[in-house]
């Protein structure tokens, strides 16, 4: 009787997964869930705004509705917005707009600045002469006090901001800007700041306004990068690292003002101006967050500026035209408001490449202020992608906050004060994060000692200790070749965790050379220094390439919760199969791409199953577990289920669910823990080897014949020899527990997950990539077939 109940349950589960459903239960379930902002909403909002602007273009002329005093201004703004939103520069409508702009001579600061930025975003090589022409014009009309005007009359902060933005983009595109231009502009912005840290429209004219304060912050960052002395220099043929910072508190005061007055619903500051230049303010707010590397604005009441701004814009987008419209003159033109909204959404969502961690004592975490910016710029050029970086406080940041950055960078010369963050760092690494650290300045021994003690807290297991990166490690060659005679050879240390390296530590300075490498207008240094600069950049780039696989994700990707019940219910009603991934303390995400790759193979390979390639990460006691026909888990070390998790998993398995697990790199610790814990879950059952004659290994359920597979085994080697493996054909070794005639638990003591991640882990004992995928697909097909015995 129970066997028939189980078969019926499987049919029902398969029907729920495979067929559209419209049950009242679903409706009730959805009504109880608050809908969060999702990555898809952000992408759809941008797509809608792009479609609107393209449809509004005057196809005959390639223009949008320009304002009479500013020829080409609106057309240039729309073009910049479209290019930043992903429209191809070779798109005919973009080409028509650029052709129109090329015929406009320089007459107005706003127009020339926007025209320059459009050329830089479009086809900078073709328009290099026009870009330099505009640079020369902007430099020629800069006022003596360093500001810009229309160009007639006194200077103001709005015109001055656009001039600085244009010069910044022009220099990035290869144009030549005089150092004196930057110095004069830097002095102007410093003098124009109000005592409370804000900026108004003009010096001494009025109290601060959010839009103008954002202008001041962005312009100050840009100008100081050029005008201020770098934190590293070369004197008498020697590199001088960790030079004293030039004292400058204008940015701190400005960010304090902005944090105290923060809003995305209005332009903060002067009364009665809340809706005036609101989209202009949001356009500037994006720049503040990106250029200052802040994810959060405000110390006492921190605001995730991109998430809050995106939520506001998406709620206020016209549902029919997909445009935005402001309330004041100029912003009541939807071409202008929509362009600024798109610039916020598109530029603000740029993938975060890495985050620099703050720590005490003092400012020891930031001995080289431009190191991250310079390294990010180098990666942008190599990968041909716009990126950003962040500064994060590990004490106040949550694990989800940290995970927005695929790499965390920790630097210093003194022992880092990171009390209370070790477990958070471990959780970050368990969920796929990567820690990159260095000792810097003349003597970094105190930092190294403190960092090693910190890692002992992050990884109390003795097997996860720093060890020197050998010559076979991809760090030396994954993106750029590091010279064998480089001073970094033998000075890099790693922690190997699961399938991957998760920590890289350099005994000697990297950030100093990143600071020096990216200094604008720097001379050519002596050959030995140039080689060291290239080595340092190569190490940095290689670490980032290894950690991110050259695929950093946009910020909006973090908007999706670990598991969203509403999404789960909705996906089920669309006839999509979903797989749960169980969270636990034994390295549940040591191979974070394994399940996703398996599901992608099921959806896109020969089977072409209607499978969601999103994994749903839940704990074993999550009430949503019963909604999944299959749960997956893997690990590398010891773990324990709680009594509540044991009870929930027992109910799941005895009511038709299936658990599929593997031991990463054949870890004996995880294998022992899994067998112990599953015995607690099902005390009356015993894991047994599944015979190779079982239908699980045949193609009868729609899978493959896997009665013979290939397995990799490490080969013993000498210390000075590269890693090697031996691959041999064997019968697959899977252990299982049967309930009502079907395998409810399927466990591989040999690695499947690392192979699914496609890591070249030569020390990893397990199945080859192809056969690991075939085993996984057979388990999936077996689980979905109600009649297989």
LINWOQUI-V752242 format. One record per residue. SS is DSSP state (h for helix, s for strand, l for the rest). OMEGA is omega as a letter, one per 40 degrees, with the letter a starting at -180 (* if undefined). D_LAST is the distance of its C-alpha to the last C-alpha in Angstrom with 2 decimals. Layout:
BEGIN
ss: <SS | SS>
omega: <OMEGA | OMEGA>
d_last: <D_LAST | D_LAST>
END
This chain:
BEGIN
ss: <l | h | h | h | h | h | h | h | h | h | h | h | h | h | h | h | h | h | l | l | l | l | l | h | h | h | h | h | h | h | h | l | l | l | l | l | l | l | h | h | h | h | h | h | h | h | h | h | h | h | h | h | h | h | h | h | l | s | l | l | l | l | s | l | l | l | l | l | l | l | l | l | h | h | h | h | h | h | h | h | h | h | h | h | l | l | l | l | l | l | l | h | h | h | h | h | h | h | h | h | h | h | l | l | l | l | l | l | h | h | h | h | h | h | h | h | h | h | h | h | h | h | l | l | l | l | l | h | h | h | h | h | h | h | h | h | h | h | h | h | h | l | l | l | l | l | l | s | l | l | l | l | l | l | l | s | h | h | h | h | h | h | h | h | h | h | h | h | h | h | h | h | l | l | l | l | l | l | h | h | h | h | h | h | h | h | h | h | h | h | h | h | l | l | l | l | l | l | l | l | l | l | l | l | l | l | l | l | s | h | h | h | h | h | h | h | h | h | h | h | h | h | h | h | h | h | h | l | l | l | l | l | s | s | s | l | l | s | s | s | l | l | l | l | l | l | l | l | l | h | h | h | h | h | h | h | h | h | h | h | l | l | l | l | l | l | l | l | s | l | l | l | l | l | l | l | l | h | h | h | h | h | h | h | h | h | h | h | h | h | h | l | l | s | l | s | s | l | l | l | l | l | s | s | h | h | h | h | h | h | h | h | h | h | h | l | l | l | l | l | l | l | l | l | l | l | l | l | l | l | l | l | l | h | h | h | h | h | h | h | h | h | h | h | h | h | h | h | l | l | s | s | s | s | s | s | s | s | l | s | l | l | l | h | h | h | l | l | l | l | h | h | h | h | h | h | h | h | h | h | h | h | h | l | l | l | s | s | s | s | s | s | s | l | l | l | l | l | h | h | h | h | h | l | l | l | s | s | s | s | s | s | l | l | l | l | s | l | l | l | l | h | h | h | h | h | h | h | h | h | l | l | l | s | s | s | s | s | s | l | l | l | l | l | h | h | h | h | h | h | h | h | h | h | h | h | h | h | l | l | l | l | l | l | l | l | s | s | l | l | l | l | l | h | h | h | l | l | l | l | l | l | l | l | l | l | l | l | l | l | l | s | s | s | s | s | s | l | l | s | s | s | s | s | s | s | l | l | l | l | h | h | h | h | h | h | h | l | l | l | l | l | l | l | l | l | h | h | h | h | h | h | h | h | h | h | h | h | h | h | h | h | h | h | h | h | h | h | l | l | l | l | l | l | h | h | h | h | h | l | l | l | l | l | h | h | h | h | h | h | h | h | h | l | l | l | s | l | s | s | s | s | s | l | l | l | l | l | l | l | l | l | l | h | h | h | h | h | h | h | h | h | h | h | l | l | l | l | l | l | s | l | l | l | l | s | s | s | s | l | l | l | h | h | h | h | h | l | l | s | s | s | s | s | s | l | l | l | l | l | l | l | h | h | h | h | h | h | h | h | h | h | h | h | l | l | l | s | s | s | s | s | s | h | h | h | l | h | h | h | h | h | h | h | h | h | h | h | h | h | h | l | l | l | l | l | l | s | s | l | l | l | l | l | h | h | h | l | h | h | h | l | l | l | l | l | l | l | s | s | s | s | s | s | l | l | l | l | l | l | l | l | l | l | s | s | s | s | s | s | l | l | l | s | s | s | s | s | s | l | l | s | s | s | s | s | s | s | l | l | s | l | h | h | h | h | h | l | l | l | l | l | l | l | l | s | s | l | h | h | h | h | h | h | h | h | h | h | h | h | h | h | h | h | l | l | l | l | l>
omega: <a | i | i | i | a | i | i | i | i | i | i | i | i | i | i | a | a | a | i | a | i | a | i | i | i | a | i | a | a | a | a | a | i | a | i | i | a | i | a | i | i | a | i | i | i | a | i | i | i | a | i | a | a | i | a | a | i | a | a | a | a | a | i | a | a | i | a | a | a | a | i | a | a | i | i | a | i | i | i | a | a | i | i | i | i | i | a | i | a | i | a | a | i | i | i | i | i | i | i | a | a | a | a | i | a | i | a | a | a | a | a | i | a | i | i | a | i | i | a | a | a | a | a | i | i | a | a | a | i | i | i | i | a | i | a | i | i | i | a | a | i | a | a | a | i | a | i | i | a | f | a | i | i | i | i | a | a | i | a | i | a | i | a | i | a | i | i | a | i | i | i | a | i | i | a | i | a | i | a | i | a | a | i | i | i | i | i | a | i | a | a | a | i | a | a | i | a | i | i | a | i | i | i | a | a | i | a | i | a | a | a | i | i | i | a | i | a | a | i | i | a | a | a | i | a | a | a | i | i | i | i | a | i | i | i | i | a | i | i | a | i | i | a | i | i | a | a | a | a | a | i | a | a | i | i | i | a | i | a | a | a | i | i | a | a | i | a | i | a | a | i | a | a | a | i | a | a | a | i | i | i | i | i | a | i | a | i | a | a | a | i | i | i | i | a | i | a | a | a | i | a | i | i | a | a | i | a | i | i | i | i | a | a | i | a | i | i | a | a | a | a | i | i | i | i | a | a | i | a | a | i | i | a | i | i | a | a | i | a | i | i | i | i | a | a | a | a | a | a | a | i | a | a | i | i | a | i | i | i | e | i | a | a | i | a | a | i | a | a | a | a | a | a | i | i | i | i | i | i | a | a | a | a | a | i | a | i | i | a | i | a | i | a | i | a | a | i | i | i | i | a | a | i | i | a | i | i | a | a | a | i | i | i | a | a | i | a | a | i | a | a | a | i | i | i | i | i | a | i | a | i | a | a | a | a | a | i | i | a | a | a | a | i | a | i | i | a | i | i | a | i | i | i | i | i | i | i | a | i | i | a | a | a | i | i | i | a | i | a | a | a | a | i | a | a | a | a | i | i | a | i | a | i | a | i | i | i | i | a | a | i | a | a | i | i | a | a | a | a | i | a | i | i | i | i | i | a | a | i | a | i | a | i | i | a | a | a | a | a | i | a | i | i | a | i | a | a | i | i | i | i | i | a | i | a | i | a | i | i | a | a | i | a | i | i | a | a | a | a | a | i | a | i | a | a | i | a | a | a | i | a | i | a | a | i | i | i | a | a | a | i | a | i | i | a | i | i | i | i | i | a | i | i | a | a | a | a | i | i | i | a | a | a | a | i | i | i | a | i | i | i | a | a | a | a | a | a | i | i | a | i | i | i | i | a | a | a | i | a | i | i | a | i | a | a | a | a | i | a | i | a | i | i | i | a | a | a | i | i | i | i | i | i | i | i | a | a | a | i | i | i | a | a | i | i | i | i | i | i | a | i | a | a | a | i | a | i | i | i | a | i | a | a | a | i | a | a | i | i | i | a | a | a | a | a | i | i | i | i | a | a | i | a | i | i | a | a | a | a | a | a | i | a | i | a | i | i | a | i | a | a | i | i | i | i | a | i | a | a | a | i | i | i | i | i | i | a | i | a | i | a | i | i | i | a | i | a | i | a | i | i | i | i | i | i | a | i | i | i | a | i | a | i | i | i | i | i | i | i | a | a | i | a | a | a | a | i | a | a | a | i | i | i | i | i | i | i | i | i | a | i | a | a | a | a | a | a | i | *>
d_last: <15.92 | 14.67 | 11.00 | 12.50 | 14.67 | 12.03 | 10.43 | 14.10 | 14.89 | 12.49 | 14.15 | 17.44 | 16.99 | 16.13 | 19.11 | 21.33 | 20.60 | 20.77 | 23.40 | 27.02 | 27.78 | 31.17 | 30.73 | 33.78 | 31.83 | 31.70 | 35.40 | 36.23 | 34.21 | 36.03 | 39.38 | 39.02 | 38.59 | 41.65 | 41.14 | 42.14 | 43.64 | 41.02 | 41.32 | 40.61 | 43.55 | 45.85 | 44.87 | 45.22 | 48.58 | 49.86 | 48.62 | 50.39 | 53.60 | 53.56 | 53.11 | 56.03 | 58.38 | 57.61 | 58.27 | 61.53 | 62.99 | 66.06 | 64.70 | 68.18 | 69.39 | 66.21 | 67.39 | 66.67 | 69.37 | 71.51 | 74.01 | 77.54 | 78.87 | 75.93 | 75.39 | 71.83 | 70.70 | 68.07 | 66.88 | 66.45 | 64.64 | 62.16 | 61.65 | 60.94 | 58.44 | 56.58 | 56.49 | 55.21 | 52.53 | 51.07 | 53.03 | 53.67 | 57.31 | 57.38 | 56.47 | 59.39 | 60.18 | 60.40 | 62.54 | 64.81 | 65.26 | 66.08 | 68.54 | 70.28 | 70.50 | 72.00 | 75.09 | 75.91 | 78.57 | 78.49 | 80.48 | 78.55 | 76.65 | 73.64 | 73.34 | 73.86 | 71.36 | 68.62 | 69.50 | 69.21 | 65.79 | 64.60 | 65.86 | 64.15 | 60.78 | 61.10 | 62.61 | 64.64 | 65.52 | 67.05 | 68.85 | 69.97 | 73.65 | 73.31 | 71.47 | 74.28 | 76.89 | 75.46 | 75.32 | 78.97 | 79.85 | 78.09 | 79.82 | 83.13 | 82.97 | 81.75 | 84.38 | 86.33 | 84.46 | 81.12 | 79.95 | 79.59 | 80.88 | 80.55 | 82.52 | 85.75 | 86.60 | 85.36 | 81.95 | 79.04 | 75.63 | 73.72 | 75.36 | 75.27 | 71.52 | 70.82 | 73.16 | 71.40 | 67.95 | 69.21 | 70.81 | 67.64 | 65.47 | 68.24 | 68.44 | 64.69 | 65.14 | 67.90 | 71.09 | 73.94 | 75.05 | 78.07 | 77.52 | 80.48 | 78.66 | 75.84 | 78.30 | 80.35 | 77.28 | 76.00 | 79.40 | 79.48 | 76.14 | 77.10 | 80.41 | 78.97 | 76.67 | 77.70 | 78.39 | 75.28 | 73.05 | 72.61 | 74.09 | 75.82 | 76.80 | 79.95 | 81.63 | 83.12 | 82.54 | 80.12 | 77.49 | 74.14 | 71.50 | 67.78 | 67.88 | 70.85 | 69.53 | 66.36 | 68.70 | 70.62 | 67.62 | 66.13 | 69.51 | 70.33 | 67.13 | 67.74 | 71.44 | 71.04 | 68.56 | 71.44 | 74.52 | 73.60 | 73.90 | 70.59 | 69.28 | 69.48 | 72.36 | 73.95 | 77.39 | 79.39 | 76.43 | 74.18 | 71.24 | 71.97 | 68.81 | 68.50 | 71.77 | 72.90 | 71.64 | 74.26 | 74.58 | 73.32 | 72.31 | 72.42 | 68.65 | 67.96 | 70.46 | 69.07 | 65.46 | 66.64 | 68.41 | 65.42 | 63.07 | 65.50 | 65.83 | 62.33 | 61.01 | 59.00 | 60.29 | 63.88 | 66.18 | 67.26 | 70.84 | 73.98 | 74.08 | 73.77 | 71.98 | 68.40 | 67.39 | 69.84 | 68.23 | 64.91 | 62.76 | 65.21 | 64.53 | 60.74 | 61.27 | 63.29 | 60.89 | 58.12 | 60.55 | 61.47 | 57.91 | 57.18 | 60.49 | 60.70 | 57.05 | 56.48 | 53.24 | 55.03 | 58.60 | 60.44 | 60.65 | 60.86 | 58.70 | 56.55 | 55.31 | 52.46 | 54.72 | 52.20 | 49.66 | 52.46 | 54.23 | 51.13 | 50.29 | 53.89 | 54.03 | 50.76 | 51.88 | 55.25 | 54.24 | 55.34 | 52.21 | 53.65 | 55.59 | 53.64 | 57.00 | 58.82 | 62.43 | 64.75 | 67.84 | 70.71 | 72.62 | 70.56 | 67.21 | 67.66 | 67.05 | 63.24 | 63.35 | 64.62 | 62.45 | 59.28 | 60.09 | 60.59 | 57.41 | 55.45 | 57.16 | 56.09 | 52.44 | 52.13 | 54.26 | 53.12 | 49.44 | 50.06 | 47.46 | 48.49 | 48.66 | 49.58 | 51.31 | 54.24 | 54.07 | 57.18 | 58.20 | 61.35 | 63.95 | 65.82 | 64.91 | 63.72 | 60.39 | 62.29 | 64.78 | 64.21 | 63.91 | 63.02 | 60.55 | 57.37 | 59.01 | 60.14 | 56.83 | 55.00 | 57.55 | 56.91 | 53.14 | 53.77 | 55.83 | 53.38 | 50.30 | 52.27 | 50.93 | 52.71 | 51.76 | 53.09 | 53.09 | 53.59 | 55.30 | 53.27 | 54.26 | 51.38 | 52.70 | 52.58 | 49.67 | 46.17 | 43.16 | 42.37 | 45.99 | 45.70 | 42.49 | 44.43 | 45.96 | 43.62 | 46.35 | 48.74 | 52.05 | 54.08 | 57.59 | 60.62 | 63.34 | 63.22 | 60.56 | 58.30 | 58.25 | 54.59 | 54.40 | 51.45 | 49.41 | 47.39 | 44.27 | 44.53 | 44.76 | 41.73 | 39.71 | 41.07 | 40.02 | 36.56 | 36.09 | 37.16 | 40.95 | 43.43 | 46.74 | 49.68 | 52.85 | 56.26 | 59.45 | 62.39 | 66.21 | 68.39 | 66.78 | 63.19 | 62.76 | 62.67 | 59.88 | 57.88 | 58.31 | 57.34 | 54.34 | 52.98 | 53.35 | 51.58 | 48.61 | 48.45 | 47.84 | 45.29 | 43.44 | 44.18 | 41.68 | 43.80 | 41.47 | 42.33 | 45.97 | 48.12 | 48.47 | 50.51 | 48.91 | 49.08 | 50.16 | 46.60 | 45.67 | 45.17 | 47.82 | 50.49 | 49.39 | 46.58 | 49.11 | 52.59 | 53.88 | 55.53 | 58.33 | 57.86 | 61.26 | 60.41 | 61.40 | 57.87 | 56.41 | 55.82 | 56.44 | 53.01 | 50.50 | 46.82 | 44.04 | 40.69 | 37.83 | 34.19 | 34.05 | 37.52 | 41.14 | 41.80 | 45.49 | 48.41 | 51.84 | 55.09 | 57.93 | 60.46 | 61.34 | 59.31 | 60.31 | 63.99 | 63.44 | 61.21 | 64.11 | 66.59 | 64.55 | 64.25 | 67.84 | 69.23 | 72.27 | 71.96 | 74.00 | 72.65 | 72.62 | 73.43 | 70.89 | 69.51 | 68.84 | 67.26 | 64.87 | 63.96 | 63.40 | 61.05 | 59.17 | 58.71 | 57.51 | 55.10 | 53.58 | 53.24 | 51.71 | 49.29 | 48.05 | 47.50 | 45.75 | 43.44 | 42.67 | 42.19 | 40.95 | 43.86 | 41.94 | 43.51 | 42.45 | 44.84 | 45.89 | 44.20 | 40.78 | 41.51 | 41.87 | 38.10 | 37.04 | 34.23 | 32.18 | 33.68 | 32.14 | 33.96 | 32.61 | 29.08 | 29.48 | 31.27 | 28.74 | 25.95 | 28.13 | 28.53 | 24.85 | 24.30 | 21.26 | 22.54 | 21.46 | 23.19 | 24.91 | 25.67 | 29.29 | 30.43 | 33.31 | 31.80 | 32.40 | 29.94 | 31.67 | 32.71 | 30.84 | 31.49 | 30.56 | 27.17 | 24.96 | 27.39 | 27.29 | 23.50 | 23.61 | 26.53 | 24.74 | 21.88 | 24.62 | 27.07 | 25.24 | 23.61 | 20.81 | 23.53 | 21.38 | 23.47 | 23.18 | 26.01 | 27.41 | 28.98 | 27.38 | 27.76 | 29.02 | 28.71 | 28.87 | 26.17 | 28.32 | 28.88 | 28.35 | 26.91 | 23.83 | 21.93 | 22.57 | 20.32 | 16.59 | 16.77 | 19.48 | 20.79 | 23.33 | 25.26 | 28.51 | 31.17 | 32.69 | 32.53 | 31.57 | 30.99 | 29.33 | 31.72 | 31.06 | 30.55 | 28.00 | 26.13 | 26.11 | 25.05 | 22.17 | 21.02 | 21.17 | 19.34 | 16.32 | 16.20 | 16.54 | 13.63 | 15.09 | 13.90 | 16.51 | 16.91 | 20.03 | 22.15 | 25.44 | 28.17 | 29.86 | 28.02 | 30.17 | 30.22 | 31.59 | 28.71 | 26.10 | 27.91 | 28.28 | 24.64 | 23.57 | 26.43 | 25.72 | 21.99 | 23.11 | 25.51 | 22.92 | 20.49 | 23.02 | 20.98 | 18.22 | 18.61 | 17.45 | 16.15 | 15.78 | 12.37 | 12.72 | 13.58 | 11.56 | 8.22 | 6.88 | 8.61 | 11.74 | 11.67 | 12.97 | 10.46 | 9.90 | 13.68 | 14.48 | 16.19 | 15.95 | 16.75 | 16.62 | 20.33 | 21.92 | 25.45 | 26.54 | 30.02 | 32.03 | 35.56 | 38.42 | 41.17 | 44.35 | 47.96 | 49.15 | 50.99 | 48.20 | 45.69 | 42.04 | 39.87 | 36.27 | 34.62 | 31.48 | 29.43 | 26.25 | 23.65 | 20.01 | 18.51 | 18.67 | 16.22 | 15.99 | 13.49 | 13.13 | 10.18 | 10.95 | 9.58 | 6.33 | 5.91 | 8.54 | 11.50 | 14.03 | 14.15 | 17.65 | 19.63 | 22.84 | 24.22 | 25.57 | 23.75 | 25.98 | 29.30 | 28.06 | 26.83 | 30.36 | 31.84 | 34.21 | 36.01 | 35.46 | 36.53 | 36.21 | 32.59 | 30.08 | 26.84 | 25.10 | 27.15 | 27.25 | 25.41 | 22.52 | 22.33 | 21.91 | 19.23 | 17.20 | 17.82 | 16.94 | 13.57 | 12.84 | 14.32 | 12.45 | 8.99 | 10.55 | 12.02 | 9.23 | 8.52 | 6.39 | 3.79 | 0.00>
END
